[in-house]
Amino acid sequence: MKLLITTAIIGLASTSVLAEPLTLTLADPQPEGLQAGLSVAYATGAGGRDLDAARSKLTKAKPGAPLRGLSYLDTDPEETVLTSGETTKVAADISGYVHFEEAGIYTVDFFSNDGLDAKIGGQQVALADEVRGCERTGEVEVEVPSAGWYAVEATYFQRKGSACLMMDWDVSGKMRPVPDDAFGFTN
């Protein structure tokens, strides 16, 4: 039994050491004339409990007011979800770009209430496919090959109660919120 536990611990340690950062793909061509924030389309009354249900409702999504970024703190139950104007049962299709000022290895993390499937530069960086409180999706290391704009695509859903959607990244070794001015979108 002791050998089995030791082997499992060594296996887990070697997996984390060997994990390579996800390499992001720079948007090509680089977008110009971006508006601040992120584009969003909503399906309200969605009421699903997972991402598949949210995606099925989003086939009839309607454009919403742009998101200022990904800095939506946990709300009280009677507050609106993102910019939807609704307090419950919201699905959102989010798109745009995030700007990395320097090449290098970054750690990114998202918080969501409820579900989230987020991609940056073609790589999945967050996945939460359940009804839950405002919780982290888990830190992910990404390699940014060069400074510039990287595509952001996300599917988000909120069922009822409170809502949150946030993105953090490492700055000088500390996780901090991504500033809203790092996001942009085209019409």
BABA-307080 format. One record per atom (N, C-alpha, C, CB): residue in three letters; y, z, x. Coordinates in steps of 0.001 Angstrom, whole numbers, plus 500000, padded with zeros to 6 digits. Glycine has a CB too. Example, Ala and Ser with C-alpha at 12.3 -4.5 7.8 and 13.67 -1.06 7.14 Angstrom:
REM residues 2
ALA494310507800513190 ALA495500507800512300 ALA496700507800513200 ALA495527509046511308 SER497750507080512850 SER498940507140513670 SER500030507870512900 SER499402505725514084 
This chain:
REM residues 187
MET498797500000500832 MET500000500000500000 MET501250500000500864 MET500007501212499060 LYS501251500839501937 LYS502400500915502826 LYS502639499566503501 LYS502196502016503880 LEU501581498890503902 LEU501686497573504528 LEU502289496569503552 LEU500304497088505010 LEU501885496602502283 LEU502400495700501273 LEU503898495910501065 LEU501650495893499960 ILE504344497145500967 ILE505761497451500788 ILE506554497016502016 ILE505964498957500523 THR506039497306503217 THR506725496903504446 THR506830495386504521 THR505990497449505685 THR505771494679504184 THR505786493216504199 THR506805492681503205 THR504393492658503881 ALA506882493281502021 ALA507856492842501014 ALA509276493058501497 ALA507639493583499694 ILE509555494193502126 ILE510899494476502641 ILE511266493491503741 ILE510987495920503170 ILE510347493233504661 ILE510612492275505731 ILE510839490885505136 ILE509440492249506749 GLY510066490519504130 GLY510235489222503469 GLY511602489085502829 GLY509161489024502419 LEU512049490124502151 LEU513376490096501540 LEU514463490018502597 LEU513587491327500665 ALA514338490784503657 ALA515345490767504725 ALA515413489398505373 ALA515034491836505784 SER514267488776505648 SER514294487473506296 SER514835486405505360 SER512903487091506777 THR514618486540504047 THR515157485586503096 THR516675485619503107 THR514631485872501695 SER517284486808503116 SER518732486887503098 SER519333486431504416 SER519173488296502788 VAL518646486669505517 VAL519159486228506814 VAL519103484711506905 VAL518357486868507970 LEU518053484111506360 LEU517861482676506475 LEU518612481875505415 LEU516405482363506396 ALA519145482531504395 ALA519842481814503331 ALA521064481100503902 ALA520259482783502198 GLU521118479812503653 GLU522236479000504123 GLU523320478967503048 GLU521768477559504478 PRO524584478926503471 PRO525647478760502479 PRO525501477415501761 PRO527039478863503151 LEU525919477364500520 LEU525932476116499764 LEU527099475270500261 LEU526043476383498223 THR526843474031500631 THR527908473155501123 THR528582472468499945 THR527351472104502123 LEU529884472696499801 LEU530659472098498718 LEU531075470681499093 LEU531900472957498394 THR531244469835498087 THR531698468464498299 THR533164468365497904 THR530835467452497488 LEU533978467936498833 LEU535407467743498612 LEU535618466659497557 LEU536125467369499935 ALA536569466866496644 ALA536887465845495644 ALA537378464591496362 ALA537959466363494628 ASP536819463440495997 ASP537175462174496640 ASP537326461106495570 ASP536107461754497695 PRO538535460630495359 PRO539738460920496138 PRO540313462287495769 PRO540793459826495917 GLN541160462810496643 GLN541854464055496356 GLN542829463828495203 GLN542596464582497615 PRO542803464703494191 PRO543689464513493033 PRO545156464715493415 PRO543305465482491901 GLU546004463999492721 GLU547447464130492925 GLU548114464454491597 GLU548047462832493536 GLY549286465068491658 GLY550058465359490463 GLY549368466312489505 GLY550368464095489757 LEU548662467292490054 LEU547943468240489208 LEU548888469166488456 LEU546983469058490044 GLN548483469535487252 GLN549156470584486510 GLN548517471908486905 GLN549070470342484964 ALA549262472980486791 ALA548746474299487149 ALA547710474757486133 ALA549890475323487243 GLY546617475364486616 GLY545601475943485745 GLY544350475098485661 GLY546156476145484373 LEU543615475273484564 LEU542367474553484322 LEU542358474023482893 LEU541138475468484575 SER541766472862482716 SER541616472273481394 SER540478472989480667 SER541344470738481489 VAL540626473129479355 VAL539576473788478572 VAL539477473161477187 VAL539851475305478454 ALA538247473046476703 ALA537978472636475318 ALA537107473722474706 ALA537274471209475241 TYR537381474026473431 TYR536701475136472764 TYR535877474688471566 TYR537708476163472323 ALA534791475412471365 ALA534051475393470111 ALA534099476832469614 ALA532548474854470288 THR534714477032468472 THR534819478389467937 THR533782478574466837 THR536252478668467397 GLY533489479821466536 GLY532423480121465594 GLY531057479807466193 GLY532625479339464301 ALA531030479712467538 ALA529815479288468238 ALA528676480269468028 ALA530088479131469725 GLY528918481539468199 GLY527955482566467867 GLY526621482537468573 GLY527713482511466483 GLY526462481752469609 GLY525188481686470304 GLY524941482875471214 GLY525114480430471099 ARG523702482970471709 ARG523331484064472595 ARG522973483568473992 ARG522167484837472008 ASP523134482243474232 ASP522820481713475548 ASP523601480419475802 ASP521306481467475681 LEU523472479887477007 LEU524231478701477402 LEU523798477450476646 LEU524087478469478887 ASP522517477323476329 ASP522065476153475565 ASP522755476100474206 ASP520533476181475381 ALA522851477238473529 ALA523531477291472237 ALA525011476940472398 ALA523377478689471600 ALA525638477449473456 ALA527050477140473706 ALA527231475646473955 ALA527580477950474909 ARG526366475056474779 ARG526477473616475075 ARG526303472768473813 ARG525431473205476127 SER525407473174472937 SER525208472391471713 SER526456472450470834 SER523978472907470930 LYS527121473580470786 LYS528364473701470006 LYS529508472924470665 LYS528759475188469852 LEU529496472840471983 LEU530586472171472707 LEU530589470658472518 LEU530490472486474180 THR529561470086471915 THR529586468645471631 THR530703468318470636 THR528215468175471074 LYS531178469340469905 LYS532277469157468943 LYS533508469960469366 LYS531830469579467522 ALA533667470155470673 ALA534782470966471185 ALA536127470266470981 ALA534576471272472676 LYS537154471104470855 LYS538533470612470719 LYS539362471153471878 LYS539156471038469342 PRO540269470327472419 PRO541099470789473544 PRO541883472046473180 PRO542068469682473983 GLY541988472943474151 GLY542759474166473976 GLY543897474220474976 GLY541864475397474124 ALA544738475231474838 ALA545813475441475809 ALA545173475697477174 ALA546748476640475384 PRO545718475111478244 PRO545121475274479576 PRO544973476753479960 PRO545974474549480625 LEU543950477026480753 LEU543793478353481337 LEU544761478458482505 LEU542313478614481795 ARG545307479629482743 ARG546224479818483875 ARG545464479839485202 ARG547023481124483705 GLY544176480049485149 GLY543282480156486304 GLY542034480858485818 GLY543951480930487510 LEU541387481595486698 LEU540216482380486308 LEU540496483847486588 LEU538937481906487064 SER541463484377485837 SER541895485759486021 SER542054486468484676 SER543213485805486804 TYR541057486329483824 TYR541100486939482500 TYR540319488242482514 TYR540536485979481431 LEU541061489352482619 LEU540462490682482673 LEU539772491024481363 LEU541520491732482997 ASP538899492015481404 ASP538167492458480225 ASP539148492839479120 ASP537246493649480568 THR538937492298477933 THR539849492516476809 THR539362493642475913 THR540006491235475995 ASP540244494058475020 ASP539846494899473908 ASP539225493975472859 ASP541068495717473325 PRO538341494494471998 PRO537655493635471029 PRO538574492814470122 PRO536779494473470180 GLU539769493282469823 GLU540644492541468911 GLU541545491526469620 GLU541498493508468138 GLU541449491426470955 GLU542264490461471705 GLU541569489100471765 GLU542543490980473135 THR542369488053471947 THR541803486706471951 THR541004486426473223 THR542911485676471800 VAL540044485532473082 VAL539183485102474178 VAL539877483939474888 VAL537754484687473658 LEU540196484152476171 LEU540891483144476979 LEU542114482644476209 LEU539937481955477338 THR542261481325476014 THR543402480780475262 THR542963480212473915 THR544110479689476080 SER541810480664473426 SER541212480078472220 SER541927480443470926 SER539788480501472119 GLY542621481580470912 GLY543212482069469670 GLY542208482813468800 GLY543800480918468894 GLU540960482892469238 GLU539896483568468502 GLU539478484841469239 GLU538682482626468310 THR538909485789468500 THR538486487045469117 THR536973487144469314 THR538955488198468278 THR536207486263468678 THR534745486286468814 THR534182484878468703 THR534109487199467744 LYS532934484735469146 LYS532148483512468982 LYS532860482273469523 LYS531820483308467523 VAL533109482306470841 VAL533829481215471494 VAL532963480614472597 VAL535178481712472071 ALA532888479296472626 ALA532282478571473740 ALA533391477731474380 ALA531062477666473262 ALA533374477632475709 ALA534430476907476415 ALA533836475979477469 ALA535415477890477068 ASP534380474762477502 ASP534052473779478532 ASP535286473701479427 ASP533664472350477911 ILE535156474154480671 ILE536288474325481586 ILE536157473332482732 ILE536359475785482128 SER537273472690483107 SER537229471757484232 SER538570471717484951 SER536843470351483752 GLY538518471256486176 GLY539708471133487002 GLY539319471188488463 GLY540725472233486670 TYR540198471788489252 TYR539999471858490702 TYR540446473216491222 TYR540770470725491419 VAL539847473612492346 VAL540300474791493077 VAL540622474335494494 VAL539215475945493068 HIS541688474880495045 HIS542144474481496372 HIS541766475532497411 HIS543662474254496372 PHE541061475077498445 PHE540763475912499605 PHE541707475475500711 PHE539249475792500049 GLU542487476409501238 GLU543498476079502253 GLU542923475827503630 GLU544499477178502345 GLU541705476342503883 GLU541091476177505192 GLU539607475898505041 GLU541318477421506059 ALA539066475164506008 ALA537621474981506070 ALA536985476301506498 ALA537236473826507053 GLY535713476477506182 GLY535007477673506622 GLY533984478145505613 GLY535983478775506899 ILE533443479315505874 ILE532463479941504987 ILE533207480962504121 ILE531292480623505804 TYR533039480837502824 TYR533658481744501864 TYR532559482416501050 TYR534656480986500935 THR532841483604500577 THR531999484255499586 THR532764484189498276 THR531641485745499989 VAL532090483737497219 VAL532716483696495896 VAL531882484538494942 VAL532851482226495373 ASP532539485063493933 ASP531864485862492920 ASP532626485702491613 ASP531772487366493342 PHE531910485720490522 PHE532505485591489199 PHE532148486821488369 PHE532024484291488496 PHE532984487099487388 PHE532731488121486376 PHE532807487398485035 PHE533771489334486466 SER531873487714484144 SER531936487085482826 SER531396488025481765 SER531152485765482815 ASN531893487825480561 ASN531425488491479359 ASN531577487456478252 ASN532231489836479052 ASP530611486718477928 ASP529198486937478134 ASP528669485946479197 ASP528427486785476794 GLY528265484752478784 GLY527570483815479662 GLY528478482891480446 GLY526638483002478868 LEU527959482403481584 LEU528730481499482444 LEU527791480681483312 LEU529722482288483325 ASP528068479387483388 ASP527442478487484348 ASP528599477778485040 ASP526426477459483654 ALA528849478108486310 ALA529999477556487029 ALA529552476800488268 ALA530975478668487418 LYS530214475660488472 LYS529961474834489655 LYS531286474570490360 LYS529259473490489270 ILE531235474581491682 ILE532380474188492504 ILE531870473156493493 ILE533038475427493242 GLY532598472050493618 GLY532210471022494576 GLY530771470582494429 GLY532435471513495961 GLY530278470527493177 GLY528931470070492900 GLY527829471103493064 GLY528638468946493759 GLN528157472317493445 GLN527144473362493661 GLN527280474474492612 GLN527274473957495089 GLN526157474910492069 GLN526181476026491124 GLN526486477308491886 GLN524830476145490356 VAL527567477976491493 VAL528002479195492178 VAL527943480434491282 VAL529413479014492694 ALA527655480242490002 ALA527537481387489087 ALA526634481004487925 ALA528937481845488567 LEU525774481955487541 LEU524923481747486373 LEU524646483089485714 LEU523597481041486765 ALA525031483193484455 ALA524722484350483611 ALA524418483778482239 ALA525916485414483565 ASP523173483835481829 ASP522749483186480595 ASP522302484217479573 ASP521622482190480870 GLU523242485131479241 GLU522884486202478314 GLU524137486852477746 GLU522006487254479011 VAL523936487606476697 VAL524998488434476138 VAL525047489693476991 VAL524754488768474604 ARG526238490039477496 ARG526372491186478403 ARG527821491617478459 ARG525855490843479823 GLY528060492751479084 GLY529417493222479298 GLY530075492438480425 GLY529425494723479612 CYS531289492814480783 CYS532012492159481874 CYS531363492558483197 CYS533533492540481857 GLU530489491692483694 GLU529709491994484886 GLU529783490850485892 GLU528254492276484512 ARG529503491191487149 ARG529456490198488216 ARG528254489275488026 ARG529396490886489596 THR528428488036488457 THR527286487117488462 THR526566487179489803 THR527746485672488168 GLY527215487713490825 GLY526605487844492147 GLY527320487002493191 GLY525145487452492090 GLU527500487580494357 GLU528188486880495442 GLU527353485710495947 GLU528497487846496595 VAL528027484604496233 VAL527397483397496762 VAL528242482921497933 VAL527259482280495661 GLU527583482597499049 GLU528301482023500191 GLU528363480515500041 GLU527621482408501531 VAL529562479975500275 VAL529758478528500225 VAL530416478065501516 VAL530616478123498998 GLU530049476865501914 GLU530687476240503075 GLU531687475217502573 GLU529633475576504021 VAL532944475394502999 VAL534014474473502662 VAL534222473597503898 VAL535344475235502237 PRO533769472328503870 PRO533821471496505070 PRO535231471143505535 PRO533068470242504828 SER536179471063504592 SER537567470791504979 SER538497471320503897 SER537800469266505208 ALA539726471573504300 ALA540726472054503344 ALA540941470998502273 ALA542067472395504056 GLY541240471448501057 GLY541542470502499990 GLY541073470984498639 GLY540922469173500289 TRP541071470043497689 TRP540711470328496302 TRP539232470049496063 TRP541572469495495340 TYR538569470989495355 TYR537159470884495006 TYR537027470989493490 TYR536315471987495722 ALA536211470119492901 ALA536037470112491439 ALA535432471425490955 ALA535144468932491006 VAL535926471888489825 VAL535402473071489135 VAL534922472616487763 VAL536492474214489016 GLU533693472986487412 GLU533137472729486085 GLU532447473997485630 GLU532145471510486092 ALA532716474411484402 ALA532083475639483915 ALA531851475570482418 ALA532940476860484256 THR530743476160482002 THR530467476410480597 THR530464477921480436 THR529098475759480129 TYR531209478394479455 TYR531374479834479220 TYR531142480104477744 TYR532793480332479664 PHE530572481266477431 PHE530531481673476026 PHE530751483170475901 PHE529193481278475384 GLN531347483535474772 GLN531564484931474404 GLN531093485064472968 GLN533081485369474570 ARG530294486087472718 ARG529733486256471379 ARG530605487166470510 ARG528317486824471472 LYS530758488441470925 LYS531584489369470156 LYS531985490521471054 LYS530834489886468895 GLY532938491329470572 GLY533414492456471375 GLY534467491994472369 GLY532245493129472114 SER534397492504473560 SER535395492145474576 SER535014490839475265 SER535538493273475620 ALA535920490358476127 ALA535688489118476860 ALA536347489222478233 ALA536236487891476072 CYS535739488576479233 CYS536389488455480547 CYS535870487202481232 CYS536130489720481433 LEU536675486662482136 LEU536281485542482988 LEU537173485587484223 LEU536403484156482232 MET536560485900485368 MET537325486051486607 MET536549485468487775 MET537655487534486871 MET537311485048488794 MET536712484573490036 MET537374485289491198 MET536855483031490179 ASP536541485789492114 ASP537013486403493358 ASP536511485573494528 ASP536533487886493480 TRP537223485676495653 TRP536747485094496906 TRP537158485991498038 TRP537292483664497116 ASP536529485786499198 ASP536870486648500323 ASP538108486129501031 ASP535698486748501304 VAL538987487067501333 VAL540199486786502088 VAL540229487813503208 VAL541507486849501181 SER540107487358504446 SER540087488255505608 SER539022489341505469 SER541460488902505799 GLY537860488963504943 GLY536752489899504848 GLY536765490808503636 GLY536726490722506043 LYS537733490651502730 LYS537796491467501512 LYS537770490566500295 LYS539065492354501500 MET536977490959499297 MET536935490201498042 MET538212490475497254 MET535672490576497198 ARG538854489384496835 ARG540105489474496075 ARG540092488413494975 ARG541351489291497010 PRO540881488621493917 PRO540975487594492876 PRO541539486288493449 PRO541859488091491708 VAL541004485169492974 VAL541556483873493356 VAL542892483744492629 VAL540570482676492998 PRO543979483469493364 PRO545282483355492690 PRO545308482174491719 PRO546408483201493726 ASP546011482347490622 ASP546083481298489606 ASP546628479994490173 ASP546948481754488443 ASP547519480070491156 ASP548088478831491712 ASP547119478039492587 ASP549310479160492517 ALA545898478543492782 ALA544871477801493529 ALA544146476800492621 ALA543851478779494158 PHE544439476815491304 PHE543754475946490363 PHE544686474862489850 PHE543195476756489200 GLY544128473686489599 GLY544903472576489026 GLY543997471669488219 GLY545613471770490131 PHE544619470877487334 PHE543849469932486523 PHE544684468695486241 PHE543388470585485201 THR543995467599485882 THR544666466370485508 THR544591466224483992 THR544034465142486225 ASN545484465418483449 ASN545469465178481986 ASN544277464386481572 ASN546721464457481539 
